[in-house]
Amino acid sequence: MEIDFDQDQLVRFDLPTFADIYPEQWKERNYNTVQLKIEFLGLQFFNVSGWKGEIIADIKINRLSNNTISLAIVSSHCNVQAIALRSKISSIQGYINNVFGRATL
């Protein structure tokens, strides 16, 4: 998982299971992991605690009653909370995830 501070906020993470339906090109290239990038625009609140190295966490994204978007990333040693005006999926891609999490795109 990665958070990019160059944009409003971009969260990049690998899904825990591979997709059931995916492009033929992914099969041809032997991809075994799906990576998702989500942008959070118009950030209203952002707080991080305990971020160290590679994170394995639960991610929850919800629409609040005032139509803002809440993001919660929680693991045993990391906590990220954010509220944004909007969010969007900026990319979905497959790749080969080798041993020890090293990626081949």
SELUMLUM-190107 format. One record per atom (N, C-alpha, C, O, CB): residue in one letter; atom name; z, x, y. Coordinates in Angstrom, 3 decimals. Each point is the difference from the previous one (the first is absolute). Glycine has a CB too. Layout:
BEGIN
   aa   at          w          u          v
    A   CA          Z          X          Y
...
This chain:
BEGIN
   aa   at          w          u          v
    M    N      0.000      0.849     -1.157
    M   CA      0.000     -0.849      1.157
    M    C      0.000      0.899      1.225
    M    O      0.619      1.064      0.005
    M   CB      0.593     -2.931     -1.235
    E    N     -1.903      1.434      2.255
    E   CA     -0.103      0.778      1.229
    E    C     -0.036     -0.955      1.185
    E    O     -0.595     -1.076     -0.076
    E   CB     -0.629      2.944     -1.124
    I    N      1.869     -1.464      2.302
    I   CA     -0.091     -0.759      1.247
    I    C     -0.652      0.905      1.023
    I    O      0.445      1.129      0.206
    I   CB      1.617     -2.536     -0.737
    D    N     -3.114      0.923      1.176
    D   CA     -0.770      0.765      0.979
    D    C      0.374     -0.473      1.395
    D    O     -0.174     -1.174      0.326
    D   CB     -1.731      1.499     -1.966
    F    N      2.419      0.583      2.466
    F   CA      0.442     -0.354      1.343
    F    C     -1.105      0.144      1.041
    F    O      0.246     -0.260      1.177
    F   CB      2.036      0.969     -1.827
    D    N     -3.494     -0.302      0.259
    D   CA     -1.099      0.159      0.954
    D    C     -0.544     -1.347      0.461
    D    O     -0.523     -0.116      1.108
    D   CB     -0.055      2.290     -2.189
    Q    N      0.698     -3.173      0.245
    Q   CA     -0.453     -1.335      0.354
    Q    C      1.251     -0.809      0.310
    Q    O      1.090      0.571      0.059
    Q   CB     -3.200     -0.421     -1.524
    D    N      1.990     -1.476      1.668
    D   CA      1.225     -0.780      0.192
    D    C      0.935      0.334     -1.157
    D    O      1.039      0.622      0.221
    D   CB     -2.273     -2.511      1.006
    Q    N      0.906      1.508     -2.417
    Q   CA      0.668      0.430     -1.235
    Q    C     -0.972     -0.257     -1.131
    Q    O     -0.582     -1.080     -0.098
    Q   CB      2.928      0.581      0.996
    L    N     -2.516      1.476     -1.735
    L   CA     -0.843     -0.143     -1.176
    L    C      0.838      0.392     -1.203
    L    O      0.505      1.120     -0.073
    L   CB     -2.643     -0.641      1.381
    V    N      2.286     -1.394     -2.248
    V   CA      0.745      0.277     -1.223
    V    C     -1.017      0.139     -1.123
    V    O     -0.829     -0.883     -0.217
    V   CB      2.902     -0.388      1.030
    R    N     -1.997      2.402     -1.532
    R   CA     -0.914      0.259     -1.114
    R    C      0.845      0.133     -1.251
    R    O      0.981      0.744     -0.023
    R   CB     -2.699      0.413      1.517
    F    N      1.332     -1.885     -2.542
    F   CA      0.764      0.082     -1.238
    F    C     -0.879     -0.323     -1.197
    F    O     -1.042     -0.643      0.123
    F   CB      3.119      0.020      1.120
    D    N     -1.628      1.089     -2.408
    D   CA     -0.666     -0.292     -1.266
    D    C      0.653     -1.226     -0.616
    D    O      1.222     -0.146      0.030
    D   CB     -1.808      2.591     -0.386
    L    N     -0.230     -3.318     -0.200
    L   CA      0.529     -1.162     -0.702
    L    C      0.563      0.451     -1.352
    L    O     -0.515      0.949     -0.592
    L   CB     -1.153     -2.490      1.755
    P    N      2.713      0.877     -1.658
    P   CA      0.638      0.450     -1.248
    P    C     -0.835     -0.244     -1.253
    P    O      0.226      0.645     -1.024
    P   CB      1.929     -1.088      2.117
    T    N     -3.112     -0.473     -1.029
    T   CA     -0.878     -0.257     -1.147
    T    C     -1.448      0.002      0.475
    T    O     -0.289     -0.286      1.162
    T   CB      2.092     -1.074     -2.328
    F    N     -2.697      1.685      0.255
    F   CA     -1.419      0.024      0.339
    F    C     -0.538     -1.426      0.058
    F    O      0.527     -0.897     -0.658
    F   CB     -0.787      3.165     -0.425
    A    N     -0.774     -2.468      1.861
    A   CA     -0.597     -1.329      0.187
    A    C     -0.616     -0.526     -1.293
    A    O     -0.531      0.771     -0.800
    A   CB      0.083     -0.198      3.193
    D    N      0.521     -1.886     -2.593
    D   CA     -0.656     -0.637     -1.142
    D    C     -1.505     -0.118      0.236
    D    O     -0.797      0.137     -0.929
    D   CB      2.910     -1.407      0.431
    I    N     -2.486      1.016      1.740
    I   CA     -1.411     -0.114      0.387
    I    C     -0.261      1.062      1.056
    I    O      0.705      0.066      1.008
    I   CB     -0.794     -2.577     -1.524
    Y    N     -0.918      3.341      0.290
    Y   CA     -0.278      1.110      0.915
    Y    C     -1.489      0.338     -0.047
    Y    O     -0.698     -0.399     -0.932
    Y   CB      3.046      1.311      0.615
    P    N     -2.831     -0.184      1.312
    P   CA     -1.435      0.345      0.046
    P    C     -0.421      0.852     -1.202
    P    O      0.785      0.804     -0.500
    P   CB     -0.686     -0.904      3.005
    E    N     -1.310     -0.077     -2.952
    E   CA     -0.560      0.760     -1.119
    E    C      0.065      1.509      0.282
    E    O      0.210      0.805     -0.907
    E   CB     -1.737     -2.749      0.359
    Q    N      1.346      2.303      1.807
    Q   CA      0.034      1.406      0.404
    Q    C      1.361      0.634     -0.331
    Q    O      0.057      1.174     -0.365
    Q   CB     -1.713     -1.680      2.206
    W    N      2.735     -0.249     -1.717
    W   CA      1.323      0.525     -0.336
    W    C      0.082      0.323     -1.480
    W    O      0.595      1.007     -0.383
    W   CB      0.420     -2.332      2.249
    K    N     -1.611      0.476     -2.709
    K   CA     -0.007      0.241     -1.448
    K    C     -0.811      1.250     -0.324
    K    O      0.419      0.826     -0.810
    K   CB     -0.183     -3.298      0.378
    E    N     -1.404      2.606      1.073
    E   CA     -0.865      1.155     -0.228
    E    C      0.690      1.303      0.389
    E    O     -0.240      1.037     -0.618
    E   CB     -1.749     -2.494      1.010
    R    N      2.833      1.410      0.617
    R   CA      0.697      1.200      0.495
    R    C      1.382      0.187     -0.635
    R    O      0.737      0.915      0.367
    R   CB     -1.973     -1.178      1.782
    N    N      1.581     -0.604     -3.098
    N   CA      1.283      0.076     -0.717
    N    C      1.221     -0.114      0.903
    N    O      1.030      0.616     -0.274
    N   CB     -2.175      0.787     -1.385
    Y    N      1.042     -2.178      2.725
    Y   CA      1.144     -0.198      0.880
    Y    C      1.114     -0.706     -0.767
    Y    O     -0.255     -0.878     -0.825
    Y   CB     -1.261      0.771      2.849
    N    N      2.744      0.502     -1.741
    N   CA      1.142     -0.600     -0.690
    N    C      1.092     -0.494      0.964
    N    O      1.049     -0.469     -0.441
    N   CB     -1.547      1.970     -1.488
    T    N      0.254     -1.398      3.229
    T   CA      0.988     -0.414      0.993
    T    C     -0.701     -0.692      1.165
    T    O     -1.089      0.396      0.414
    T   CB      2.611      1.511     -1.077
    V    N     -0.876     -2.946      1.181
    V   CA     -0.492     -0.708      1.185
    V    C      0.899      0.364      1.174
    V    O      1.225     -0.089     -0.082
    V   CB     -2.154     -1.833     -1.320
    Q    N      0.294      2.335      2.497
    Q   CA      0.737      0.343      1.213
    Q    C     -0.319     -1.028      1.078
    Q    O     -1.158     -0.362      0.207
    Q   CB      1.127      2.830     -0.800
    L    N      1.060     -2.924      1.266
    L   CA     -0.124     -1.022      1.028
    L    C      0.498      0.562      1.323
    L    O      1.031      0.671      0.046
    L   CB     -0.744     -2.511     -1.757
    K    N     -1.019      1.566      2.787
    K   CA      0.432      0.381      1.350
    K    C      0.122     -1.269      0.833
    K    O     -0.933     -0.800      0.076
    K   CB     -0.193      3.085     -0.246
    I    N      2.286     -2.459      0.793
    I   CA      0.253     -1.166      0.841
    I    C      0.398      0.474      1.387
    I    O      0.880      0.851      0.139
    I   CB     -0.174     -2.236     -2.138
    E    N     -1.351      0.838      3.031
    E   CA      0.336      0.313      1.384
    E    C      0.939     -1.063      0.548
    E    O     -0.166     -1.189     -0.272
    E   CB     -2.046      2.354      0.593
    F    N      3.190     -0.730      0.447
    F   CA      0.905     -0.899      0.704
    F    C     -0.213      0.225      1.488
    F    O      0.282      1.079      0.520
    F   CB      1.432     -1.063     -2.419
    L    N     -2.214     -1.042      2.583
    L   CA     -0.440      0.117      1.391
    L    C      0.973     -0.723      0.924
    L    O      0.583     -1.018     -0.374
    L   CB     -2.982      1.172     -0.380
    G    N      2.570      0.373      1.953
    G   CA      0.916     -0.601      0.960
    G    C      1.440      0.097     -0.479
    G    O      0.721     -0.997     -0.046
    G   CB     -2.533     -0.554      0.774
    L    N      2.215      2.750     -1.079
    L   CA      1.322      0.221     -0.556
    L    C      1.097     -0.429      0.977
    L    O      0.012      0.428      1.154
    L   CB     -0.938      1.467     -2.502
    Q    N      1.839     -2.737      0.884
    Q   CA      1.120     -0.481      0.801
    Q    C      1.295      0.739     -0.330
    Q    O      0.860      0.181      0.862
    Q   CB     -1.967     -2.413     -0.743
    F    N      1.237      2.659     -1.387
    F   CA      1.211      0.666     -0.476
    F    C     -0.393      0.918     -1.136
    F    O     -0.852     -0.342     -0.821
    F   CB      2.333     -1.604      1.500
    F    N     -0.846      3.139     -0.727
    F   CA     -0.272      0.935     -1.083
    F    C      1.233      0.864     -0.226
    F    O      0.526      0.587      0.946
    F   CB     -3.003     -0.574     -0.404
    N    N      2.945      0.074     -1.790
    N   CA      1.169      0.808     -0.331
    N    C     -0.197      0.628     -1.376
    N    O     -0.397     -0.679     -0.948
    N   CB      1.891     -0.806      2.360
    V    N     -1.214      2.795     -1.519
    V   CA     -0.117      0.726     -1.263
    V    C      1.309      0.742     -0.248
    V    O      0.555      0.619      0.908
    V   CB     -3.079     -0.369     -0.638
    S    N      3.009     -0.315     -1.498
    S   CA      1.141      0.829     -0.378
    S    C     -0.221      0.536     -1.414
    S    O     -0.503     -0.703     -0.877
    S   CB      2.057     -0.640      2.378
    G    N     -1.166      2.602     -1.699
    G   CA     -0.036      0.602     -1.325
    G    C     -1.362      0.391     -0.525
    G    O     -0.151      0.178     -1.209
    G   CB      2.112     -1.478      0.796
    W    N     -2.963      1.444      1.270
    W   CA     -1.353      0.341     -0.470
    W    C     -0.032      1.462     -0.417
    W    O      0.265      0.884      0.814
    W   CB     -1.302     -2.622      0.709
    K    N      0.708      2.003     -2.812
    K   CA     -0.117      1.370     -0.505
    K    C     -1.101      0.049     -1.044
    K    O      0.031     -0.746     -0.979
    K   CB      2.418      1.196      1.426
    G    N     -3.409      0.419     -0.242
    G   CA     -1.036      0.224     -1.002
    G    C     -0.727     -1.260     -0.428
    G    O     -0.190     -0.929      0.785
    G   CB      1.514      2.832     -1.550
    E    N     -1.729     -1.913     -0.504
    E   CA     -0.730     -1.150     -0.543
    E    C      0.979     -1.127     -0.309
    E    O      1.056      0.227     -0.592
    E   CB     -2.829      1.297     -0.376
    I    N      1.417     -2.726      1.369
    I   CA      0.882     -1.148     -0.125
    I    C     -0.543     -0.972     -1.047
    I    O     -1.189     -0.319     -0.006
    I   CB      1.897      0.588      2.412
    I    N      0.170     -0.733     -3.284
    I   CA     -0.301     -1.107     -0.908
    I    C      0.894     -1.135      0.456
    I    O      1.225      0.104     -0.056
    I   CB     -1.879      1.408     -1.939
    A    N      0.036     -2.606      2.449
    A   CA      0.779     -1.051      0.654
    A    C     -0.616     -1.372     -0.222
    A    O     -1.145     -0.132     -0.432
    A   CB      1.877      1.781      2.145
    D    N      0.061     -2.659     -1.407
    D   CA     -0.492     -1.375      0.061
    D    C     -0.455     -0.263      1.419
    D    O      0.653      0.414      0.957
    D   CB      0.897     -1.180     -2.820
    I    N     -2.672      0.076      1.998
    I   CA     -0.553     -0.330      1.318
    I    C     -0.072     -1.509      0.113
    I    O     -0.557     -0.678     -0.864
    I   CB     -0.783      2.834      0.967
    K    N      1.912     -2.676      0.978
    K   CA     -0.039     -1.446      0.251
    K    C     -0.598     -0.230      1.377
    K    O      0.439      0.590      0.987
    K   CB      1.585     -1.001     -2.466
    I    N     -3.036     -0.456      1.535
    I   CA     -0.656     -0.365      1.257
    I    C      0.070     -1.514      0.117
    I    O     -0.429     -0.718     -0.903
    I   CB     -1.134      2.747      0.844
    N    N      2.099     -2.509      1.165
    N   CA      0.172     -1.443      0.198
    N    C     -0.408     -0.408      1.402
    N    O      0.089      0.789      0.941
    N   CB      1.769     -0.792     -2.605
    R    N     -2.307     -1.242      1.794
    R   CA     -0.222     -0.593      1.317
    R    C      1.294     -0.706      0.392
    R    O      0.510     -0.832     -0.750
    R   CB     -3.036      0.539      0.356
    L    N      3.056      0.626      1.569
    L   CA      1.233     -0.605      0.487
    L    C     -0.294     -1.310      0.728
    L    O     -1.157     -0.313      0.279
    L   CB      2.194      2.594     -0.080
    S    N     -0.007     -3.031      0.103
    S   CA     -0.173     -1.321      0.629
    S    C     -0.668      0.077      1.371
    S    O     -0.638     -0.962      0.427
    S   CB      2.652      0.198     -1.660
    N    N     -1.878      1.897      1.930
    N   CA     -0.652      0.161      1.306
    N    C     -1.400      0.616     -0.124
    N    O     -0.569      0.457      0.991
    N   CB      2.835     -0.202      0.044
    N    N     -2.823     -0.246     -2.269
    N   CA     -1.346      0.504     -0.312
    N    C     -0.144      1.509      0.100
    N    O     -1.124      0.501     -0.034
    N   CB      0.278     -2.645      0.843
    T    N      1.937      2.888     -0.687
    T   CA     -0.088      1.449     -0.110
    T    C      0.031      0.367     -1.487
    T    O      0.279     -0.840     -0.856
    T   CB      0.856      1.176      3.129
    I    N     -1.425      0.921     -2.557
    I   CA     -0.055      0.491     -1.367
    I    C      1.156      0.970     -0.216
    I    O      0.197      0.922      0.791
    I   CB     -2.719     -1.210     -0.873
    S    N      3.282      0.083     -0.986
    S   CA      1.086      0.936     -0.314
    S    C     -0.421      0.875     -1.174
    S    O     -0.660     -0.454     -0.935
    S   CB      2.406     -1.182      1.783
    L    N     -1.347      2.894     -0.774
    L   CA     -0.241      0.975     -1.055
    L    C      1.352      0.562     -0.411
    L    O      0.793      0.410      0.848
    L   CB     -3.125      0.166      0.033
    A    N      2.590     -0.556     -2.175
    A   CA      1.199      0.637     -0.539
    A    C     -0.423      0.897     -1.152
    A    O     -0.631     -0.462     -0.951
    A   CB      2.110     -1.495      1.636
    I    N     -1.135      3.235     -0.605
    I   CA     -0.246      0.962     -1.071
    I    C      1.375      0.503     -0.413
    I    O      0.713      0.614      0.795
    I   CB     -3.055      0.077      0.076
    V    N      2.712     -0.958     -2.129
    V   CA      1.355      0.307     -0.439
    V    C     -0.031      0.744     -1.330
    V    O     -0.655     -0.427     -0.951
    V   CB      1.520     -1.603      2.157
    S    N     -0.150      3.143     -1.257
    S   CA      0.208      0.728     -1.251
    S    C      1.467      0.425     -0.042
    S    O      0.775     -0.333      0.897
    S   CB     -3.209      1.157     -0.972
    S    N      2.803     -0.098     -0.957
    S   CA      1.384      0.441     -0.130
    S    C      0.409      0.979      1.091
    S    O      1.192      0.149      0.267
    S   CB     -1.390     -0.495     -2.706
    H    N     -0.763      1.021      3.081
    H   CA      0.336      0.986      1.036
    H    C     -0.826     -0.147      1.278
    H    O     -0.003      0.903      0.836
    H   CB      0.643      0.633     -2.663
    C    N     -1.337     -2.655      1.987
    C   CA     -0.848     -0.190      1.180
    C    C      0.037     -1.463      0.422
    C    O      0.052     -0.907     -0.831
    C   CB     -1.551      2.818      0.124
    N    N      1.472     -2.118      2.031
    N   CA     -0.057     -1.353      0.526
    N    C     -0.878      0.008      1.257
    N    O      0.264      0.741      0.946
    N   CB      2.048     -1.294     -1.890
    V    N     -3.352     -0.275      0.940
    V   CA     -0.873     -0.149      1.154
    V    C     -0.037     -1.479      0.357
    V    O     -0.236     -0.845     -0.863
    V   CB     -1.166      2.883      0.219
    Q    N      1.630     -2.347      1.896
    Q   CA     -0.070     -1.371      0.494
    Q    C     -0.923     -0.003      1.209
    Q    O      0.091      0.882      0.853
    Q   CB      2.255     -1.440     -1.698
    A    N     -3.232     -0.427      0.922
    A   CA     -0.906     -0.101      1.144
    A    C     -0.351     -1.463      0.246
    A    O      0.015     -0.830     -0.910
    A   CB     -0.950      3.130      0.429
    I    N      0.620     -2.586      1.735
    I   CA     -0.518     -1.312      0.384
    I    C     -1.200      0.252      0.898
    I    O      0.079      0.783      0.947
    I   CB      2.219     -1.919     -1.120
    A    N     -3.406      0.473     -0.123
    A   CA     -1.238      0.181      0.754
    A    C     -0.611     -1.361      0.328
    A    O      0.310     -1.008     -0.635
    A   CB     -0.705      3.239     -0.489
    L    N     -0.480     -2.236      2.129
    L   CA     -0.678     -1.238      0.367
    L    C     -1.043     -0.403     -1.032
    L    O     -0.199     -1.185     -0.266
    L   CB      0.591      1.734      2.656
    R    N     -1.071      0.471     -2.981
    R   CA     -1.070     -0.277     -0.959
    R    C     -0.005      1.088     -1.074
    R    O      0.574      1.075      0.175
    R   CB     -1.955     -2.242      1.614
    S    N      0.726      0.861     -2.888
    S   CA     -0.251      1.009     -1.021
    S    C     -1.360     -0.274     -0.619
    S    O     -0.500     -1.125      0.023
    S   CB      2.980      1.402     -0.488
    K    N     -3.062      0.775     -0.086
    K   CA     -1.283     -0.166     -0.683
    K    C     -0.145      1.081     -1.063
    K    O      0.494      1.118      0.151
    K   CB     -1.532     -2.142      1.921
    I    N      0.349      0.665     -3.148
    I   CA     -0.336      0.987     -1.022
    I    C     -1.165      0.812      0.544
    I    O     -1.066     -0.546      0.281
    I   CB      1.872     -0.946     -2.210
    S    N     -0.601      2.802      2.078
    S   CA     -1.073      0.827      0.554
    S    C     -0.854      0.649     -1.079
    S    O     -1.147      0.360      0.263
    S   CB      2.583      0.061      1.709
    S    N     -0.899     -0.262     -3.196
    S   CA     -0.856      0.477     -1.087
    S    C      0.669     -0.228     -1.350
    S    O      1.225     -0.026     -0.125
    S   CB     -2.222      1.745      1.660
    I    N      0.151     -1.880     -2.526
    I   CA      0.397     -0.043     -1.403
    I    C     -0.944      0.952     -0.710
    I    O     -1.219     -0.158      0.071
    I   CB      2.102     -2.269      0.030
    Q    N     -0.324      3.415     -0.783
    Q   CA     -0.867      0.938     -0.703
    Q    C      0.638      0.424     -1.311
    Q    O      1.216     -0.069     -0.173
    Q   CB     -2.148      0.873      2.356
    G    N      0.088     -0.366     -3.096
    G   CA      0.464      0.518     -1.270
    G    C     -0.102      1.506      0.001
    G    O     -0.789      0.581      0.744
    G   CB      0.095     -2.682     -1.905
    Y    N      1.504      2.737      0.316
    Y   CA     -0.099      1.445     -0.168
    Y    C      0.628      0.398     -1.331
    Y    O      0.648     -0.812     -0.662
    Y   CB     -0.589      1.159      3.169
    I    N     -0.260      0.910     -2.889
    I   CA      0.615      0.536     -1.209
    I    C      1.335      0.604      0.394
    I    O      0.063      0.947      0.784
    I   CB     -2.319     -0.492     -1.877
    N    N      3.322     -1.016      0.539
    N   CA      1.344      0.504      0.253
    N    C      0.370      0.886     -1.176
    N    O      0.313     -0.496     -1.082
    N   CB      0.356     -1.558      2.453
    N    N     -0.705      3.368     -1.159
    N   CA      0.294      0.961     -1.064
    N    C      1.508      0.144     -0.195
    N    O      0.783     -0.651      0.691
    N   CB     -2.921      1.876     -0.176
    V    N      2.534     -0.393     -1.432
    V   CA      1.409      0.256     -0.295
    V    C      0.723      0.448      1.261
    V    O     -0.578      0.705      0.826
    V   CB     -0.002     -0.090     -3.195
    F    N      1.821     -1.010      2.524
    F   CA      0.862      0.334      1.130
    F    C     -0.486     -0.596      1.308
    F    O      0.345      0.502      1.070
    F   CB      0.246      1.582     -2.238
    G    N     -1.395     -3.160      1.104
    G   CA     -0.379     -0.729      1.197
    G    C     -1.046      0.671      0.863
    G    O     -0.266     -0.475      1.104
    G   CB      2.497     -0.434     -1.162
    R    N     -2.837      1.997     -0.399
    R   CA     -1.043      0.630      0.810
    R    C     -1.268     -0.837     -0.101
    R    O     -0.389     -0.441     -1.081
    R   CB      1.393      2.748      0.723
    A    N     -1.631     -2.512      1.488
    A   CA     -1.136     -0.924      0.063
    A    C     -1.330      0.733      0.006
    A    O     -0.114      1.110      0.519
    A   CB      1.548     -2.720      0.709
    T    N     -2.436      0.970     -1.814
    T   CA     -1.386      0.437      0.093
    T    C     -0.784     -1.187      0.523
    T    O     -0.193     -0.978     -0.722
    T   CB      0.416      2.675     -1.189
    L    N     -0.685     -1.629      3.167
    L   CA     -0.742     -1.107      0.599
    L    C     -1.487      0.203     -0.150
    L    O     -0.785     -0.835      0.446
    L   CB      2.628      0.476      1.173
